[in-house]
Structures are given as C-alpha cells and as structure tokens.
Amino acid sequence: MADEVDIANENVLKHVEQMLAARQPANGGVCAEECEDCGEPIPEARRLALAGRGCLRCIECQGYHDRRRA
C-alpha cells in the first residue's frame, strides 16, 4: 500500500513542478521603468535582476505591497 501512495505522491509533485515551471509572470516578464505606485524611476539594477520575471514597483513600494499582503 505504501508503494502506491508513494507513487501517487511522486506523480502529484511532478505535476505541480511542471505547472509551476510553465506558468507565466502576471505582467509577461516586462519591467516598468517607473514605479506604478509612486512614479519614481525603477533602478536599472533592479530591472536587470528581475528580467524575465518582471517588476512594476520600486523596492520600497514592493516591500510595502508585500507587507500589506502578508
């Protein structure tokens, strides 16, 4: 019985990993040049660090946004 459960668990984990790998960033991986909250320029280092994942906020506004969601 444990073998069947282990196999099922491995299949579920594999499926979850595939789904996570296939998901697209909400904003298509585009980094804004200005923060959508405060309008200040987003530093190029931040935009480069998040290339492919995208960013819409400066570090300060993103931190505030994350704290409010938590």
PDB file with one MODEL, atoms N, CA, C and O in Angstrom:
MODEL        1
ATOM      1  N   MET A   1       0.817  -1.198   0.000  1.00  0.00           N
ATOM      2  CA  MET A   1       0.000   0.000   0.000  1.00  0.00           C
ATOM      3  C   MET A   1       0.855   1.254   0.000  1.00  0.00           C
ATOM      4  O   MET A   1       0.549   2.215  -0.706  1.00  0.00           O
ATOM      5  N   ALA A   2       1.923   1.253   0.785  1.00  0.00           N
ATOM      6  CA  ALA A   2       2.788   2.423   0.857  1.00  0.00           C
ATOM      7  C   ALA A   2       3.410   2.727  -0.501  1.00  0.00           C
ATOM      8  O   ALA A   2       3.617   3.893  -0.838  1.00  0.00           O
ATOM      9  N   ASP A   3       3.703   1.715  -1.268  1.00  0.00           N
ATOM     10  CA  ASP A   3       4.281   1.932  -2.588  1.00  0.00           C
ATOM     11  C   ASP A   3       3.320   2.694  -3.493  1.00  0.00           C
ATOM     12  O   ASP A   3       3.737   3.596  -4.220  1.00  0.00           O
ATOM     13  N   GLU A   4       2.041   2.338  -3.455  1.00  0.00           N
ATOM     14  CA  GLU A   4       1.047   3.022  -4.275  1.00  0.00           C
ATOM     15  C   GLU A   4       0.909   4.483  -3.858  1.00  0.00           C
ATOM     16  O   GLU A   4       0.773   5.368  -4.703  1.00  0.00           O
ATOM     17  N   VAL A   5       0.946   4.725  -2.567  1.00  0.00           N
ATOM     18  CA  VAL A   5       0.846   6.097  -2.060  1.00  0.00           C
ATOM     19  C   VAL A   5       2.079   6.895  -2.467  1.00  0.00           C
ATOM     20  O   VAL A   5       1.972   8.050  -2.877  1.00  0.00           O
ATOM     21  N   ASP A   6       3.235   6.279  -2.353  1.00  0.00           N
ATOM     22  CA  ASP A   6       4.470   6.961  -2.752  1.00  0.00           C
ATOM     23  C   ASP A   6       4.452   7.315  -4.233  1.00  0.00           C
ATOM     24  O   ASP A   6       4.850   8.414  -4.620  1.00  0.00           O
ATOM     25  N   ILE A   7       3.996   6.392  -5.050  1.00  0.00           N
ATOM     26  CA  ILE A   7       3.932   6.637  -6.499  1.00  0.00           C
ATOM     27  C   ILE A   7       2.943   7.761  -6.797  1.00  0.00           C
ATOM     28  O   ILE A   7       3.222   8.642  -7.610  1.00  0.00           O
ATOM     29  N   ALA A   8       1.804   7.727  -6.146  1.00  0.00           N
ATOM     30  CA  ALA A   8       0.806   8.784  -6.354  1.00  0.00           C
ATOM     31  C   ALA A   8       1.362  10.135  -5.914  1.00  0.00           C
ATOM     32  O   ALA A   8       1.169  11.139  -6.600  1.00  0.00           O
ATOM     33  N   ASN A   9       2.043  10.164  -4.789  1.00  0.00           N
ATOM     34  CA  ASN A   9       2.629  11.402  -4.297  1.00  0.00           C
ATOM     35  C   ASN A   9       3.687  11.934  -5.257  1.00  0.00           C
ATOM     36  O   ASN A   9       3.741  13.136  -5.516  1.00  0.00           O
ATOM     37  N   GLU A  10       4.517  11.060  -5.780  1.00  0.00           N
ATOM     38  CA  GLU A  10       5.531  11.479  -6.753  1.00  0.00           C
ATOM     39  C   GLU A  10       4.882  12.041  -8.013  1.00  0.00           C
ATOM     40  O   GLU A  10       5.365  13.028  -8.570  1.00  0.00           O
ATOM     41  N   ASN A  11       3.804  11.430  -8.464  1.00  0.00           N
ATOM     42  CA  ASN A  11       3.094  11.928  -9.640  1.00  0.00           C
ATOM     43  C   ASN A  11       2.505  13.314  -9.395  1.00  0.00           C
ATOM     44  O   ASN A  11       2.575  14.186 -10.261  1.00  0.00           O
ATOM     45  N   VAL A  12       1.932  13.511  -8.228  1.00  0.00           N
ATOM     46  CA  VAL A  12       1.370  14.826  -7.900  1.00  0.00           C
ATOM     47  C   VAL A  12       2.473  15.872  -7.840  1.00  0.00           C
ATOM     48  O   VAL A  12       2.322  16.962  -8.390  1.00  0.00           O
ATOM     49  N   LEU A  13       3.572  15.554  -7.183  1.00  0.00           N
ATOM     50  CA  LEU A  13       4.688  16.500  -7.092  1.00  0.00           C
ATOM     51  C   LEU A  13       5.253  16.836  -8.474  1.00  0.00           C
ATOM     52  O   LEU A  13       5.576  17.992  -8.747  1.00  0.00           O
ATOM     53  N   LYS A  14       5.372  15.841  -9.336  1.00  0.00           N
ATOM     54  CA  LYS A  14       5.866  16.069 -10.682  1.00  0.00           C
ATOM     55  C   LYS A  14       4.924  16.998 -11.449  1.00  0.00           C
ATOM     56  O   LYS A  14       5.369  17.897 -12.163  1.00  0.00           O
ATOM     57  N   HIS A  15       3.625  16.770 -11.294  1.00  0.00           N
ATOM     58  CA  HIS A  15       2.632  17.617 -11.965  1.00  0.00           C
ATOM     59  C   HIS A  15       2.708  19.059 -11.453  1.00  0.00           C
ATOM     60  O   HIS A  15       2.662  20.002 -12.244  1.00  0.00           O
ATOM     61  N   VAL A  16       2.821  19.229 -10.153  1.00  0.00           N
ATOM     62  CA  VAL A  16       2.924  20.577  -9.577  1.00  0.00           C
ATOM     63  C   VAL A  16       4.182  21.276 -10.084  1.00  0.00           C
ATOM     64  O   VAL A  16       4.128  22.452 -10.444  1.00  0.00           O
ATOM     65  N   GLU A  17       5.298  20.582 -10.119  1.00  0.00           N
ATOM     66  CA  GLU A  17       6.540  21.166 -10.625  1.00  0.00           C
ATOM     67  C   GLU A  17       6.402  21.586 -12.090  1.00  0.00           C
ATOM     68  O   GLU A  17       6.892  22.646 -12.479  1.00  0.00           O
ATOM     69  N   GLN A  18       5.747  20.772 -12.890  1.00  0.00           N
ATOM     70  CA  GLN A  18       5.537  21.109 -14.295  1.00  0.00           C
ATOM     71  C   GLN A  18       4.653  22.342 -14.430  1.00  0.00           C
ATOM     72  O   GLN A  18       4.920  23.212 -15.259  1.00  0.00           O
ATOM     73  N   MET A  19       3.612  22.420 -13.626  1.00  0.00           N
ATOM     74  CA  MET A  19       2.710  23.567 -13.681  1.00  0.00           C
ATOM     75  C   MET A  19       3.428  24.847 -13.241  1.00  0.00           C
ATOM     76  O   MET A  19       3.239  25.900 -13.849  1.00  0.00           O
ATOM     77  N   LEU A  20       4.237  24.765 -12.205  1.00  0.00           N
ATOM     78  CA  LEU A  20       4.985  25.934 -11.756  1.00  0.00           C
ATOM     79  C   LEU A  20       6.000  26.379 -12.800  1.00  0.00           C
ATOM     80  O   LEU A  20       6.180  27.577 -13.018  1.00  0.00           O
ATOM     81  N   ALA A  21       6.655  25.438 -13.439  1.00  0.00           N
ATOM     82  CA  ALA A  21       7.646  25.775 -14.455  1.00  0.00           C
ATOM     83  C   ALA A  21       7.000  26.411 -15.681  1.00  0.00           C
ATOM     84  O   ALA A  21       7.614  27.239 -16.354  1.00  0.00           O
ATOM     85  N   ALA A  22       5.763  26.021 -15.969  1.00  0.00           N
ATOM     86  CA  ALA A  22       5.094  26.506 -17.176  1.00  0.00           C
ATOM     87  C   ALA A  22       4.374  27.835 -16.981  1.00  0.00           C
ATOM     88  O   ALA A  22       3.998  28.483 -17.958  1.00  0.00           O
ATOM     89  N   ARG A  23       4.181  28.243 -15.745  1.00  0.00           N
ATOM     90  CA  ARG A  23       3.399  29.471 -15.540  1.00  0.00           C
ATOM     91  C   ARG A  23       4.159  30.692 -16.016  1.00  0.00           C
ATOM     92  O   ARG A  23       5.389  30.741 -15.975  1.00  0.00           O
ATOM     93  N   GLN A  24       3.401  31.668 -16.466  1.00  0.00           N
ATOM     94  CA  GLN A  24       3.959  32.913 -16.974  1.00  0.00           C
ATOM     95  C   GLN A  24       3.794  34.002 -15.918  1.00  0.00           C
ATOM     96  O   GLN A  24       2.808  34.007 -15.181  1.00  0.00           O
ATOM     97  N   PRO A  25       4.747  34.918 -15.842  1.00  0.00           N
ATOM     98  CA  PRO A  25       4.580  36.022 -14.905  1.00  0.00           C
ATOM     99  C   PRO A  25       3.312  36.806 -15.232  1.00  0.00           C
ATOM    100  O   PRO A  25       2.895  36.867 -16.389  1.00  0.00           O
ATOM    101  N   ALA A  26       2.701  37.404 -14.212  1.00  0.00           N
ATOM    102  CA  ALA A  26       1.436  38.124 -14.387  1.00  0.00           C
ATOM    103  C   ALA A  26       1.573  39.270 -15.376  1.00  0.00           C
ATOM    104  O   ALA A  26       0.628  39.573 -16.103  1.00  0.00           O
ATOM    105  N   ASN A  27       2.721  39.902 -15.414  1.00  0.00           N
ATOM    106  CA  ASN A  27       2.897  41.040 -16.315  1.00  0.00           C
ATOM    107  C   ASN A  27       3.726  40.678 -17.539  1.00  0.00           C
ATOM    108  O   ASN A  27       4.238  41.565 -18.222  1.00  0.00           O
ATOM    109  N   GLY A  28       3.862  39.405 -17.821  1.00  0.00           N
ATOM    110  CA  GLY A  28       4.577  38.961 -19.010  1.00  0.00           C
ATOM    111  C   GLY A  28       6.089  39.126 -18.934  1.00  0.00           C
ATOM    112  O   GLY A  28       6.770  39.045 -19.956  1.00  0.00           O
ATOM    113  N   GLY A  29       6.618  39.354 -17.745  1.00  0.00           N
ATOM    114  CA  GLY A  29       8.050  39.494 -17.578  1.00  0.00           C
ATOM    115  C   GLY A  29       8.590  40.861 -17.940  1.00  0.00           C
ATOM    116  O   GLY A  29       9.803  41.040 -18.047  1.00  0.00           O
ATOM    117  N   VAL A  30       7.713  41.819 -18.128  1.00  0.00           N
ATOM    118  CA  VAL A  30       8.128  43.168 -18.505  1.00  0.00           C
ATOM    119  C   VAL A  30       8.433  43.966 -17.245  1.00  0.00           C
ATOM    120  O   VAL A  30       7.673  43.932 -16.276  1.00  0.00           O
ATOM    121  N   CYS A  31       9.543  44.678 -17.267  1.00  0.00           N
ATOM    122  CA  CYS A  31       9.891  45.562 -16.157  1.00  0.00           C
ATOM    123  C   CYS A  31       9.556  46.993 -16.546  1.00  0.00           C
ATOM    124  O   CYS A  31       9.997  47.499 -17.578  1.00  0.00           O
ATOM    125  N   ALA A  32       8.776  47.622 -15.704  1.00  0.00           N
ATOM    126  CA  ALA A  32       8.426  49.025 -15.928  1.00  0.00           C
ATOM    127  C   ALA A  32       9.643  49.899 -15.642  1.00  0.00           C
ATOM    128  O   ALA A  32      10.512  49.524 -14.855  1.00  0.00           O
ATOM    129  N   GLU A  33       9.700  51.054 -16.275  1.00  0.00           N
ATOM    130  CA  GLU A  33      10.784  51.989 -15.994  1.00  0.00           C
ATOM    131  C   GLU A  33      10.450  52.897 -14.821  1.00  0.00           C
ATOM    132  O   GLU A  33      11.341  53.450 -14.176  1.00  0.00           O
ATOM    133  N   GLU A  34       9.144  53.046 -14.549  1.00  0.00           N
ATOM    134  CA  GLU A  34       8.700  53.844 -13.413  1.00  0.00           C
ATOM    135  C   GLU A  34       7.774  53.008 -12.547  1.00  0.00           C
ATOM    136  O   GLU A  34       7.008  52.187 -13.049  1.00  0.00           O
ATOM    137  N   CYS A  35       7.853  53.225 -11.237  1.00  0.00           N
ATOM    138  CA  CYS A  35       7.027  52.501 -10.280  1.00  0.00           C
ATOM    139  C   CYS A  35       5.558  52.847 -10.494  1.00  0.00           C
ATOM    140  O   CYS A  35       5.203  54.018 -10.634  1.00  0.00           O
ATOM    141  N   GLU A  36       4.711  51.831 -10.519  1.00  0.00           N
ATOM    142  CA  GLU A  36       3.284  52.077 -10.744  1.00  0.00           C
ATOM    143  C   GLU A  36       2.622  52.726  -9.528  1.00  0.00           C
ATOM    144  O   GLU A  36       1.539  53.297  -9.655  1.00  0.00           O
ATOM    145  N   ASP A  37       3.249  52.649  -8.359  1.00  0.00           N
ATOM    146  CA  ASP A  37       2.665  53.234  -7.160  1.00  0.00           C
ATOM    147  C   ASP A  37       3.114  54.676  -6.919  1.00  0.00           C
ATOM    148  O   ASP A  37       2.283  55.559  -6.704  1.00  0.00           O
ATOM    149  N   CYS A  38       4.423  54.913  -6.955  1.00  0.00           N
ATOM    150  CA  CYS A  38       4.921  56.247  -6.607  1.00  0.00           C
ATOM    151  C   CYS A  38       5.406  57.055  -7.811  1.00  0.00           C
ATOM    152  O   CYS A  38       5.588  58.267  -7.702  1.00  0.00           O
ATOM    153  N   GLY A  39       5.616  56.404  -8.954  1.00  0.00           N
ATOM    154  CA  GLY A  39       6.041  57.105 -10.160  1.00  0.00           C
ATOM    155  C   GLY A  39       7.536  57.371 -10.257  1.00  0.00           C
ATOM    156  O   GLY A  39       8.006  57.944 -11.240  1.00  0.00           O
ATOM    157  N   GLU A  40       8.286  56.955  -9.236  1.00  0.00           N
ATOM    158  CA  GLU A  40       9.738  57.144  -9.273  1.00  0.00           C
ATOM    159  C   GLU A  40      10.371  56.137 -10.241  1.00  0.00           C
ATOM    160  O   GLU A  40       9.819  55.059 -10.461  1.00  0.00           O
ATOM    161  N   PRO A  41      11.524  56.485 -10.817  1.00  0.00           N
ATOM    162  CA  PRO A  41      12.202  55.543 -11.720  1.00  0.00           C
ATOM    163  C   PRO A  41      12.630  54.274 -10.976  1.00  0.00           C
ATOM    164  O   PRO A  41      13.082  54.340  -9.833  1.00  0.00           O
ATOM    165  N   ILE A  42      12.487  53.138 -11.625  1.00  0.00           N
ATOM    166  CA  ILE A  42      12.967  51.873 -11.062  1.00  0.00           C
ATOM    167  C   ILE A  42      14.419  51.720 -11.499  1.00  0.00           C
ATOM    168  O   ILE A  42      14.707  51.749 -12.696  1.00  0.00           O
ATOM    169  N   PRO A  43      15.344  51.557 -10.541  1.00  0.00           N
ATOM    170  CA  PRO A  43      16.764  51.452 -10.893  1.00  0.00           C
ATOM    171  C   PRO A  43      17.031  50.323 -11.888  1.00  0.00           C
ATOM    172  O   PRO A  43      16.416  49.258 -11.824  1.00  0.00           O
ATOM    173  N   GLU A  44      17.951  50.577 -12.797  1.00  0.00           N
ATOM    174  CA  GLU A  44      18.273  49.589 -13.818  1.00  0.00           C
ATOM    175  C   GLU A  44      18.745  48.275 -13.214  1.00  0.00           C
ATOM    176  O   GLU A  44      18.453  47.207 -13.751  1.00  0.00           O
ATOM    177  N   ALA A  45      19.475  48.343 -12.099  1.00  0.00           N
ATOM    178  CA  ALA A  45      19.947  47.113 -11.462  1.00  0.00           C
ATOM    179  C   ALA A  45      18.762  46.235 -11.044  1.00  0.00           C
ATOM    180  O   ALA A  45      18.821  45.012 -11.176  1.00  0.00           O
ATOM    181  N   ARG A  46      17.698  46.847 -10.547  1.00  0.00           N
ATOM    182  CA  ARG A  46      16.514  46.074 -10.168  1.00  0.00           C
ATOM    183  C   ARG A  46      15.844  45.480 -11.401  1.00  0.00           C
ATOM    184  O   ARG A  46      15.428  44.322 -11.392  1.00  0.00           O
ATOM    185  N   ARG A  47      15.740  46.278 -12.461  1.00  0.00           N
ATOM    186  CA  ARG A  47      15.113  45.779 -13.682  1.00  0.00           C
ATOM    187  C   ARG A  47      15.910  44.624 -14.276  1.00  0.00           C
ATOM    188  O   ARG A  47      15.328  43.659 -14.770  1.00  0.00           O
ATOM    189  N   LEU A  48      17.225  44.715 -14.234  1.00  0.00           N
ATOM    190  CA  LEU A  48      18.059  43.624 -14.758  1.00  0.00           C
ATOM    191  C   LEU A  48      17.959  42.382 -13.884  1.00  0.00           C
ATOM    192  O   LEU A  48      17.921  41.259 -14.388  1.00  0.00           O
ATOM    193  N   ALA A  49      17.917  42.589 -12.568  1.00  0.00           N
ATOM    194  CA  ALA A  49      17.834  41.454 -11.654  1.00  0.00           C
ATOM    195  C   ALA A  49      16.518  40.699 -11.823  1.00  0.00           C
ATOM    196  O   ALA A  49      16.461  39.490 -11.598  1.00  0.00           O
ATOM    197  N   LEU A  50      15.465  41.406 -12.218  1.00  0.00           N
ATOM    198  CA  LEU A  50      14.158  40.775 -12.360  1.00  0.00           C
ATOM    199  C   LEU A  50      13.773  40.534 -13.813  1.00  0.00           C
ATOM    200  O   LEU A  50      12.610  40.268 -14.117  1.00  0.00           O
ATOM    201  N   ALA A  51      14.740  40.627 -14.701  1.00  0.00           N
ATOM    202  CA  ALA A  51      14.465  40.378 -16.129  1.00  0.00           C
ATOM    203  C   ALA A  51      13.890  38.977 -16.289  1.00  0.00           C
ATOM    204  O   ALA A  51      14.402  38.015 -15.718  1.00  0.00           O
ATOM    205  N   GLY A  52      12.838  38.875 -17.060  1.00  0.00           N
ATOM    206  CA  GLY A  52      12.170  37.603 -17.271  1.00  0.00           C
ATOM    207  C   GLY A  52      11.038  37.362 -16.296  1.00  0.00           C
ATOM    208  O   GLY A  52      10.078  36.660 -16.614  1.00  0.00           O
ATOM    209  N   ARG A  53      11.144  37.941 -15.106  1.00  0.00           N
ATOM    210  CA  ARG A  53      10.066  37.808 -14.125  1.00  0.00           C
ATOM    211  C   ARG A  53       9.214  39.068 -14.094  1.00  0.00           C
ATOM    212  O   ARG A  53       8.017  39.012 -13.813  1.00  0.00           O
ATOM    213  N   GLY A  54       9.838  40.200 -14.383  1.00  0.00           N
ATOM    214  CA  GLY A  54       9.120  41.457 -14.428  1.00  0.00           C
ATOM    215  C   GLY A  54       9.011  42.135 -13.081  1.00  0.00           C
ATOM    216  O   GLY A  54       9.076  41.495 -12.031  1.00  0.00           O
ATOM    217  N   CYS A  55       8.844  43.435 -13.134  1.00  0.00           N
ATOM    218  CA  CYS A  55       8.615  44.216 -11.927  1.00  0.00           C
ATOM    219  C   CYS A  55       7.821  45.457 -12.302  1.00  0.00           C
ATOM    220  O   CYS A  55       7.989  46.025 -13.381  1.00  0.00           O
ATOM    221  N   LEU A  56       6.957  45.858 -11.390  1.00  0.00           N
ATOM    222  CA  LEU A  56       6.123  47.030 -11.619  1.00  0.00           C
ATOM    223  C   LEU A  56       6.344  48.102 -10.565  1.00  0.00           C
ATOM    224  O   LEU A  56       5.880  49.231 -10.724  1.00  0.00           O
ATOM    225  N   ARG A  57       7.054  47.760  -9.481  1.00  0.00           N
ATOM    226  CA  ARG A  57       7.245  48.687  -8.369  1.00  0.00           C
ATOM    227  C   ARG A  57       8.712  48.820  -8.003  1.00  0.00           C
ATOM    228  O   ARG A  57       9.518  47.923  -8.252  1.00  0.00           O
ATOM    229  N   CYS A  58       9.042  49.961  -7.406  1.00  0.00           N
ATOM    230  CA  CYS A  58      10.387  50.150  -6.859  1.00  0.00           C
ATOM    231  C   CYS A  58      10.521  49.266  -5.620  1.00  0.00           C
ATOM    232  O   CYS A  58       9.535  48.687  -5.163  1.00  0.00           O
ATOM    233  N   ILE A  59      11.708  49.161  -5.088  1.00  0.00           N
ATOM    234  CA  ILE A  59      11.958  48.285  -3.942  1.00  0.00           C
ATOM    235  C   ILE A  59      11.101  48.684  -2.754  1.00  0.00           C
ATOM    236  O   ILE A  59      10.498  47.826  -2.109  1.00  0.00           O
ATOM    237  N   GLU A  60      11.041  49.983  -2.457  1.00  0.00           N
ATOM    238  CA  GLU A  60      10.292  50.447  -1.296  1.00  0.00           C
ATOM    239  C   GLU A  60       8.802  50.125  -1.432  1.00  0.00           C
ATOM    240  O   GLU A  60       8.193  49.593  -0.504  1.00  0.00           O
ATOM    241  N   CYS A  61       8.220  50.445  -2.584  1.00  0.00           N
ATOM    242  CA  CYS A  61       6.791  50.188  -2.790  1.00  0.00           C
ATOM    243  C   CYS A  61       6.491  48.696  -2.832  1.00  0.00           C
ATOM    244  O   CYS A  61       5.443  48.269  -2.348  1.00  0.00           O
ATOM    245  N   GLN A  62       7.389  47.895  -3.401  1.00  0.00           N
ATOM    246  CA  GLN A  62       7.174  46.447  -3.431  1.00  0.00           C
ATOM    247  C   GLN A  62       7.190  45.890  -2.017  1.00  0.00           C
ATOM    248  O   GLN A  62       6.374  45.035  -1.671  1.00  0.00           O
ATOM    249  N   GLY A  63       8.130  46.379  -1.190  1.00  0.00           N
ATOM    250  CA  GLY A  63       8.176  45.942   0.208  1.00  0.00           C
ATOM    251  C   GLY A  63       6.892  46.283   0.942  1.00  0.00           C
ATOM    252  O   GLY A  63       6.360  45.455   1.682  1.00  0.00           O
ATOM    253  N   TYR A  64       6.393  47.490   0.744  1.00  0.00           N
ATOM    254  CA  TYR A  64       5.134  47.910   1.365  1.00  0.00           C
ATOM    255  C   TYR A  64       3.986  47.023   0.874  1.00  0.00           C
ATOM    256  O   TYR A  64       3.149  46.578   1.658  1.00  0.00           O
ATOM    257  N   HIS A  65       3.965  46.778  -0.423  1.00  0.00           N
ATOM    258  CA  HIS A  65       2.919  45.934  -1.019  1.00  0.00           C
ATOM    259  C   HIS A  65       2.968  44.520  -0.431  1.00  0.00           C
ATOM    260  O   HIS A  65       1.926  43.956  -0.096  1.00  0.00           O
ATOM    261  N   ASP A  66       4.150  43.954  -0.305  1.00  0.00           N
ATOM    262  CA  ASP A  66       4.304  42.600   0.240  1.00  0.00           C
ATOM    263  C   ASP A  66       3.870  42.541   1.703  1.00  0.00           C
ATOM    264  O   ASP A  66       3.226  41.576   2.115  1.00  0.00           O
ATOM    265  N   ARG A  67       4.213  43.561   2.495  1.00  0.00           N
ATOM    266  CA  ARG A  67       3.829  43.572   3.898  1.00  0.00           C
ATOM    267  C   ARG A  67       2.310  43.663   4.059  1.00  0.00           C
ATOM    268  O   ARG A  67       1.744  43.051   4.966  1.00  0.00           O
ATOM    269  N   ARG A  68       1.660  44.412   3.195  1.00  0.00           N
ATOM    270  CA  ARG A  68       0.204  44.535   3.268  1.00  0.00           C
ATOM    271  C   ARG A  68      -0.496  43.232   2.913  1.00  0.00           C
ATOM    272  O   ARG A  68      -1.554  42.924   3.461  1.00  0.00           O
ATOM    273  N   ARG A  69       0.093  42.464   1.996  1.00  0.00           N
ATOM    274  CA  ARG A  69      -0.498  41.181   1.587  1.00  0.00           C
ATOM    275  C   ARG A  69      -0.317  40.112   2.644  1.00  0.00           C
ATOM    276  O   ARG A  69      -1.104  39.168   2.713  1.00  0.00           O
ATOM    277  N   ALA A  70       0.713  40.247   3.472  1.00  0.00           N
ATOM    278  CA  ALA A  70       1.037  39.197   4.471  1.00  0.00           C
ATOM    279  C   ALA A  70       0.156  39.246   5.689  1.00  0.00           C
ATOM    280  O   ALA A  70       0.314  38.432   6.599  1.00  0.00           O
TER     281      ALA A  70
ENDMDL
END
